[in-house]
Amino acid sequence: MPSSAPAAPAAAPVAADSVTIHNFAFGPQVVTIKAGTTVHWKNGDAEAHTVTSDSGAFDSPVLQPGASYSHTFTKPGTYSYHCTIHPFMTGKVVVS
């Protein structure tokens, strides 16, 4: 008999162009945008972080607390990224 229990929660995509780095996490973790949109990341932590594409599509400098980084996504696709300083920090931009 199939189980009616809900699946484990996953990071639901959020239609947004702004990501905050806080408590060693990117929030929202997954954003959905249209091609041509610029996504803005802001470091709200007390530690430095980066925003680095897993595929090499973009790479921020080291973002000190309060610093920001922006990237314009021109091609549809899914762009996974991480912080090179704290590799457990991951996020995704889905471009349609």
C-alpha positions as CSV (number, residue, x, y, z in Angstrom):
1,M,0.0,0.0,0.0
2,P,1.5,3.4,-1.0
3,S,2.5,5.7,1.9
4,S,0.7,9.0,2.1
5,A,3.5,10.5,4.2
6,P,4.9,13.7,2.7
7,A,8.3,13.6,1.1
8,A,11.3,15.1,2.9
9,P,11.2,18.8,2.5
10,A,13.4,20.2,-0.2
11,A,14.5,23.8,-0.9
12,A,11.5,25.1,-2.8
13,P,12.4,27.5,-5.6
14,V,11.6,31.1,-4.9
15,A,11.0,33.7,-7.6
16,A,13.5,36.3,-6.4
17,D,16.6,38.2,-7.5
18,S,18.1,38.8,-4.1
19,V,20.0,36.3,-1.9
20,T,21.1,37.0,1.6
21,I,24.1,35.2,3.1
22,H,23.2,34.6,6.8
23,N,24.1,32.0,9.4
24,F,26.4,30.3,6.9
25,A,23.6,29.7,4.4
26,F,22.3,31.3,1.1
27,G,18.7,32.4,1.5
28,P,16.6,31.6,-0.4
29,Q,18.7,28.5,-1.3
30,V,17.0,28.2,-4.7
31,V,15.9,31.2,-6.8
32,T,14.0,31.1,-10.1
33,I,14.4,34.0,-12.6
34,K,14.0,34.8,-16.2
35,A,17.0,35.1,-18.6
36,G,18.4,38.7,-18.4
37,T,17.8,39.1,-14.7
38,T,20.6,40.2,-12.4
39,V,20.8,38.3,-9.1
40,H,22.3,40.2,-6.1
41,W,23.9,38.5,-3.1
42,K,24.6,40.3,0.1
43,N,26.8,39.0,2.9
44,G,24.9,39.5,6.1
45,D,27.3,37.3,8.1
46,A,30.2,38.3,10.4
47,E,32.5,36.0,8.3
48,A,33.7,36.4,4.7
49,H,32.1,34.2,1.9
50,T,32.2,33.8,-1.8
51,V,29.5,33.1,-4.5
52,T,31.2,30.6,-6.8
53,S,29.6,28.7,-9.7
54,D,30.1,25.0,-9.7
55,S,30.6,25.2,-13.5
56,G,32.8,28.3,-13.6
57,A,30.0,30.6,-15.0
58,F,30.6,33.2,-12.3
59,D,32.8,33.8,-9.3
60,S,32.7,36.6,-6.7
61,P,35.7,38.0,-5.0
62,V,35.8,37.3,-1.2
63,L,32.8,39.1,0.2
64,Q,33.6,40.7,3.6
65,P,30.7,41.3,6.0
66,G,28.3,43.7,4.4
67,A,29.7,43.3,0.9
68,S,27.6,42.5,-2.2
69,Y,28.0,40.7,-5.5
70,S,25.8,40.7,-8.6
71,H,25.7,38.5,-11.7
72,T,23.4,38.8,-14.7
73,F,22.1,35.4,-16.1
74,T,21.7,35.6,-19.8
75,K,21.1,31.9,-20.7
76,P,18.4,29.5,-19.4
77,G,19.7,26.7,-17.2
78,T,20.3,25.6,-13.7
79,Y,23.4,27.2,-12.0
80,S,24.6,25.5,-8.8
81,Y,27.0,27.5,-6.7
82,H,28.8,27.3,-3.4
83,C,31.1,29.3,-1.0
84,T,34.7,28.3,-1.6
85,I,35.6,29.2,2.0
86,H,32.7,27.1,3.4
87,P,31.9,24.4,0.7
88,F,28.9,23.1,2.7
89,M,27.2,26.4,1.8
90,T,25.3,25.7,-1.5
91,G,22.7,27.4,-3.6
92,K,21.1,27.3,-7.0
93,V,19.8,29.8,-9.6
94,V,17.2,28.4,-12.1
95,V,16.9,30.5,-15.2
96,S,14.0,30.2,-17.6
